[in-house]
């Protein structure tokens, strides 16, 4: 996090580190084989050809194709061009953004290749997600991070093995995989908008450990995780920074009629940013309702609490997002999003030497929000373009002006993006 108060982009790294001195934490995505839990809003990103992860898909009229247990692959290339109307001097790190951080320059956000083998019941499979572009750096410590710490693993976003239980289904995975927290995902074509919400900037990107999931029972799936750390940072994620495991549980209910879905995920653990053990609690709720086959709404609420040992620099974040998507034609759609969060951080009192007294503790509050409108056009079956206008606002001067100073409480951006899938 920037020392000139708050840089929203850094919130995509680790809010916990803010408590003890100034780095950052960040968020979500995935693609799991059919043996895994059903795709849920923001928890498991579908393959590039699938529908957005927040959509509770109606029961298909066509029969389900037979499972494919061969080695398969798919992927995407995602690029954009963006203009920030404040015309900031720093054209590579737009405040308040997670992945679309560049101004006035064509950018490769993400190039992704998935190689996977679905596990037969009673058998083994695997999944590897190879990535390049700005997203690879941002997910593993930020732009410019070299090949140390988590940066060593930046081109391997996922790598895990799967064992599928025989019989009713379910399975277990071991390795590096996307986080279950969040409504949105890393692959932009699986979301309703191109940019990510303010809530997304509060979340971890991935975890390393083991997860086990039940078969779907009347639409309900339970997944349990034991991972090295809740929040990935520049030095922790695949690596462990405290020698203590963290725990996550996720409940996913999808209405069998395809009308709605709801997911609740909660995590508990002791992270250790900047060398200080920090009790961490995360909770994420995602709800999607299909008003009709062409219209849907989504809701996301996220809560996190950080409590460092031996300190009263507690921090609490409450994040929210509301989504609306209207499909206009088979090739076009329109989406709206409103999101934001409230961050409260306790600042401890300090001893006043000449008065031999202690100042009372104070609390700082930071409230950013954004509203986004997105028009999408599917030029071809494997090429999606989006045109997006976004307005950001905060209660503090955190946005950069043309002289490179953070003197603005607002910023407006317009972007054009394209995603090619294969």
C-alpha positions in Angstrom: 0.0 0.0 0.0 1.3 3.4 -0.8 2.6 5.5 2.0 0.6 8.5 0.7 -2.4 6.9 2.5 -4.2 4.4 0.3 -3.6 3.0 -3.2 -6.5 0.9 -4.1 -4.5 -1.1 -6.6 -2.3 -2.2 -3.7 -5.4 -3.5 -2.0 -5.2 -6.3 -4.5 -2.2 -7.4 -2.5 -2.6 -7.7 1.2 -4.7 -5.7 3.5 -3.2 -7.5 6.4 0.2 -6.1 5.8 -1.2 -2.6 6.1 -1.7 -3.3 9.8 2.0 -3.7 10.4 3.7 -1.6 7.9 2.9 -1.3 4.3 2.8 -3.9 1.7 -0.4 -5.6 0.3 -2.6 -8.7 -0.3 -4.8 -9.8 -3.2 -7.8 -12.3 -5.2 -9.8 -15.1 -7.1 -10.4 -17.5 -10.0 -10.4 -21.1 -11.2 -11.2 -23.8 -13.5 -11.9 -27.2 -12.1 -12.6 -30.6 -13.7 -16.1 -32.0 -13.7 -15.2 -34.1 -10.6 -14.9 -30.8 -8.6 -17.8 -28.8 -7.1 -20.1 -27.0 -9.6 -18.7 -23.7 -10.7 -19.9 -21.0 -8.3 -20.0 -17.2 -8.5 -16.4 -16.1 -8.3 -15.1 -19.4 -6.8 -14.3 -21.4 -9.9 -13.9 -19.8 -13.2 -15.2 -21.8 -16.1 -13.2 -22.6 -19.1 -13.0 -19.8 -21.7 -15.9 -21.3 -23.7 -18.3 -21.5 -20.7 -20.9 -19.1 -19.4 -20.0 -16.5 -16.7 -19.3 -18.1 -13.3 -22.1 -16.2 -11.6 -24.8 -17.6 -13.8 -27.1 -20.3 -12.4 -27.5 -22.1 -15.7 -31.0 -23.4 -16.5 -31.4 -27.1 -17.1 -30.2 -27.8 -20.6 -32.5 -29.2 -23.2 -29.7 -31.3 -24.8 -28.3 -34.4 -23.1 -25.0 -34.0 -21.3 -22.1 -35.2 -23.4 -20.1 -38.2 -22.2 -17.1 -37.3 -20.0 -13.8 -36.8 -21.7 -10.9 -38.4 -19.8 -8.2 -37.6 -22.4 -5.6 -34.9 -21.9 -7.2 -31.6 -23.1 -6.2 -28.0 -23.4 -7.8 -24.6 -23.8 -6.8 -21.0 -23.2 -7.2 -17.3 -24.0 -5.4 -14.1 -24.8 -6.8 -10.9 -23.1 -5.7 -7.4 -24.1 -7.1 -3.8 -23.6 -6.5 -0.1 -24.2 -7.6 2.4 -21.5 -7.8 6.1 -21.0 -8.0 7.7 -17.5 -9.5 11.2 -17.8 -7.3 12.7 -15.0 -4.4 11.8 -17.4 -2.1 10.5 -14.6 1.6 10.9 -14.9 2.2 7.3 -13.8 0.7 5.4 -16.7 1.4 1.9 -15.4 -0.3 1.7 -12.0 -3.8 3.2 -12.1 -5.2 3.6 -8.5 -8.2 1.4 -7.6 -7.7 -1.2 -10.3 -6.5 -4.8 -10.0 -5.6 -5.9 -13.5 -6.5 -3.0 -15.9 -3.7 -0.8 -14.4 -2.3 0.8 -17.6 -3.2 4.2 -19.1 -2.8 5.2 -22.7 -0.9 2.1 -23.8 -2.0 -1.2 -25.3 -1.6 -3.9 -22.7 -1.5 -7.7 -22.5 -3.5 -8.4 -19.4 -3.5 -12.2 -19.6 -2.3 -15.1 -21.8 -3.5 -18.4 -20.4 -3.1 -22.1 -21.3 -4.9 -24.8 -19.4 -3.7 -28.4 -19.7 -5.9 -30.9 -17.8 -7.1 -34.4 -17.5 -10.5 -35.1 -15.9 -10.3 -37.9 -13.3 -12.4 -41.0 -13.8 -14.4 -42.1 -10.8 -11.9 -44.0 -8.6 -9.0 -42.5 -10.6 -6.6 -39.6 -10.9 -6.4 -36.4 -13.0 -4.6 -33.1 -13.0 -4.9 -29.5 -13.9 -2.2 -26.9 -14.8 -2.8 -23.3 -15.7 0.1 -21.5 -17.3 -0.2 -17.7 -17.5 1.8 -14.6 -18.7 1.2 -10.9 -19.0 0.5 -8.3 -16.3 -1.8 -10.7 -14.4 1.0 -13.1 -13.8 3.0 -10.4 -12.0 0.1 -8.9 -10.1 -1.1 -12.2 -8.8 2.4 -12.9 -7.4 3.5 -9.7 -5.7 2.8 -6.9 -8.2 4.2 -5.4 -11.3 8.0 -5.4 -11.4 8.5 -8.2 -8.8 11.4 -10.4 -9.9 12.0 -14.1 -9.6 12.1 -14.3 -5.8 9.5 -15.2 -3.3 6.1 -15.9 -4.9 7.4 -14.3 -8.1 9.2 -17.6 -8.9 5.8 -19.2 -9.4 4.1 -16.5 -11.4 3.8 -18.3 -14.7 2.1 -21.3 -13.0 -1.2 -20.0 -11.7 -2.5 -23.5 -10.9 -0.9 -26.9 -10.6 -2.8 -29.7 -8.8 -3.6 -33.3 -8.9 -7.1 -34.8 -8.5 -8.4 -38.0 -7.1 -12.1 -38.6 -7.9 -14.1 -40.7 -5.4 -15.8 -43.8 -6.8 -19.6 -44.0 -6.7 -21.6 -40.9 -5.9 -18.9 -38.4 -6.8 -16.8 -35.9 -5.0 -13.0 -35.8 -4.8 -9.8 -34.4 -3.4 -7.2 -32.0 -4.9 -3.7 -31.2 -3.8 -1.4 -28.4 -5.0 -1.9 -24.8 -6.0 -5.4 -23.6 -7.0 -7.6 -20.5 -7.2 -9.2 -19.2 -4.0 -12.9 -19.9 -3.3 -13.4 -16.2 -2.2 -15.1 -13.7 -4.5 -17.9 -13.4 -7.1 -15.6 -12.4 -9.9 -12.7 -14.3 -11.4 -9.3 -13.7 -13.1 -10.5 -14.6 -16.6 -12.3 -11.4 -17.6 -14.6 -13.2 -20.2 -16.2 -15.2 -17.3 -17.3 -12.0 -15.6 -20.1 -9.5 -16.6 -17.7 -6.4 -16.7 -14.1 -6.1 -17.9 -12.7 -4.4 -14.8 -13.0 -6.0 -11.4 -15.0 -4.7 -8.5 -13.6 -2.9 -5.4 -14.4 -6.1 -3.4 -12.2 -8.1 -5.7 -9.2 -6.0 -4.6 -9.6 -7.2 -1.1 -9.3 -10.9 -1.8 -6.5 -13.5 -2.1 -5.7 -14.8 -5.6 -4.8 -18.4 -4.8 -3.9 -21.0 -2.1 -1.6 -24.0 -1.8 -2.8 -27.0 0.1 -5.5 -29.6 -0.1 -9.2 -29.4 -0.7 -11.9 -32.1 -0.6 -15.4 -31.8 -1.9 -18.6 -33.8 -1.6 -20.8 -34.8 -4.6 -23.8 -32.5 -5.2 -26.7 -33.6 -3.0 -30.0 -31.9 -4.2 -27.9 -29.0 -5.4 -25.7 -28.6 -2.3 -21.9 -29.1 -2.3 -19.5 -28.8 0.6 -15.8 -28.1 0.1 -13.2 -28.1 2.9 -9.6 -26.6 2.5 -6.4 -26.9 4.5 -4.0 -24.3 3.0 -0.6 -22.8 3.8 -2.0 -19.2 4.3 -5.2 -17.4 3.7 -3.7 -14.3 2.0 -1.1 -14.6 -0.7 1.6 -11.9 -0.7 4.9 -11.3 -2.4 6.5 -13.8 0.0 3.7 -16.2 0.9 1.2 -18.3 -0.9 2.9 -21.4 -2.2 5.4 -20.6 0.6 4.3 -20.7 4.2 5.1 -17.6 6.3 4.0 -18.9 9.8 4.3 -22.7 9.9 0.6 -22.9 10.8 -2.2 -24.1 8.4 -5.3 -22.0 7.6 -8.8 -23.5 7.1 -11.5 -22.7 4.6 -15.0 -24.1 4.3 -17.4 -23.4 1.3 -21.0 -24.2 0.9 -22.5 -24.0 -2.6 -26.2 -24.4 -3.3 -27.4 -24.3 -6.9 -31.2 -24.4 -7.4 -31.9 -27.5 -9.5 -34.3 -25.5 -11.6 -31.5 -23.1 -12.5 -33.2 -20.0 -11.0 -30.7 -19.0 -8.4 -27.4 -20.0 -6.6 -25.9 -19.0 -3.3 -22.4 -19.7 -2.0 -20.9 -19.0 1.5 -17.2 -19.3 2.1 -15.4 -18.7 5.4 -11.7 -18.8 6.3 -9.7 -18.8 9.5 -6.0 -18.7 10.2 -2.9 -16.9 11.4 -1.1 -15.1 8.6 2.3 -13.5 9.3 2.7 -10.3 7.2 5.9 -8.3 7.9 6.8 -10.8 10.6 3.8 -10.2 12.9 1.4 -13.1 13.5 -2.1 -11.8 12.6 -5.4 -13.5 13.4 -7.4 -13.5 10.1 -11.0 -14.1 9.5 -12.6 -13.9 6.0 -16.2 -14.4 4.9 -17.7 -14.2 1.5 -21.3 -14.5 0.3 -22.3 -14.7 -3.4 -25.9 -14.7 -4.7 -27.1 -14.9 -8.3 -30.8 -14.8 -9.4 -31.9 -15.4 -13.0 -34.9 -13.1 -13.5 -35.2 -14.6 -17.0 -33.1 -16.4 -19.5 -31.7 -13.0 -20.6 -31.7 -11.1 -17.3 -29.9 -11.7 -14.1 -28.8 -9.9 -10.9 -26.0 -10.7 -8.5 -24.9 -9.7 -5.0 -21.6 -10.0 -3.2 -20.8 -9.3 0.4 -17.3 -9.7 1.8 -16.0 -9.3 5.4 -12.5 -9.6 6.7 -10.9 -8.9 10.1 -7.2 -8.7 10.9 -6.0 -8.7 14.5 -2.1 -8.6 14.9 -0.7 -10.2 18.1 0.6 -7.7 20.7 -0.9 -4.7 18.9 -4.2 -3.0 18.6 -3.8 -2.1 14.9 -7.0 -4.0 14.1 -8.4 -3.7 10.7 -11.9 -4.5 9.4 -13.1 -4.4 5.8 -16.8 -4.7 4.7 -17.1 -5.0 0.9 -20.2 -5.1 -1.3 -21.1 -5.4 -5.0 -24.3 -5.4 -6.9 -24.5 -6.7 -10.5 -27.0 -6.6 -13.4 -26.7 -8.2 -16.8 -29.1 -8.0 -19.7 -28.5 -10.1 -22.8 -29.7 -8.1 -25.8 -29.1 -10.5 -28.7 -27.0 -13.7 -29.1 -24.0 -11.5 -29.8 -24.6 -8.5 -27.5 -25.2 -7.7 -23.8 -25.2 -4.9 -21.3 -24.0 -5.0 -17.7 -24.0 -2.6 -14.7 -22.0 -2.9 -11.5 -21.9 -0.9 -8.3 -19.3 -1.8 -5.6 -17.2 -0.5 -2.8 -16.0 -1.2 0.7 -15.5 0.5 4.1 -12.1 -0.1 5.8 -11.7 0.8 9.4 -8.2 0.7 11.0 -7.4 1.3 14.6 -4.5 3.6 15.2 -2.9 3.1 18.7 -2.4 6.0 21.0 1.2 7.2 21.4 3.0 8.3 24.6 3.4 12.1 24.8 6.7 12.5 26.6 6.3 16.0 28.0 2.8 15.3 29.4 3.6 11.7 30.5 0.3 10.6 29.1 -1.0 8.5 26.3 -3.1 9.9 23.4 -6.4 7.9 22.9 -6.6 5.4 20.1 -8.2 6.7 16.9 -9.9 5.0 14.0 -9.3 5.9 10.3 -12.0 5.1 7.8 -11.6 4.7 4.1 -14.6 4.4 1.7 -14.0 3.9 -2.0 -16.8 3.0 -4.4 -17.2 2.6 -8.2 -20.0 2.3 -10.8 -19.3 0.6 -14.1 -21.3 0.3 -17.4 -20.2 -2.3 -19.9 -21.4 -3.1 -23.5 -20.1 -6.3 -25.0 -20.1 -7.6 -28.5 -19.2 -11.2 -29.5 -17.7 -10.6 -32.9 -17.1 -14.4 -33.3 -17.7 -17.5 -31.3 -14.2 -17.2 -29.9 -13.7 -13.4 -29.8 -15.4 -11.1 -27.2 -15.0 -7.4 -27.2 -16.1 -5.0 -24.5 -16.5 -1.2 -24.2 -16.5 0.1 -20.6 -17.0 3.3 -18.8 -16.2 3.4 -15.1 -16.4 6.1 -12.4 -14.4 5.8 -9.1 -14.8 7.9 -6.0 -13.2 7.9 -2.6 -13.5 9.9 0.6 -9.7 10.7 0.5 -7.4 12.1 -2.2 -6.0 8.8 -3.6 -6.2 9.3 -7.4 -3.3 10.8 -9.3 -3.4 14.0 -11.3 -1.4 14.9 -14.4 1.5 16.1 -12.2 1.8 12.8 -10.5 0.3 14.0 -7.2 -2.6 12.2 -5.4 -4.9 15.2 -5.3 -8.1 13.7 -6.7 -11.1 12.0 -5.0 -12.5 10.9 -8.3 -11.4 9.2 -11.6 -13.1 8.3 -14.8 -11.9 5.7 -17.3 -12.9 4.3 -20.6 -11.6 1.0 -21.9 -11.8 -1.1 -25.0 -10.9 -4.8 -24.6 -10.8 -8.0 -26.5 -10.5 -11.7 -25.4 -9.6 -14.4 -27.9 -10.3 -18.0 -26.7 -9.2 -21.3 -28.0 
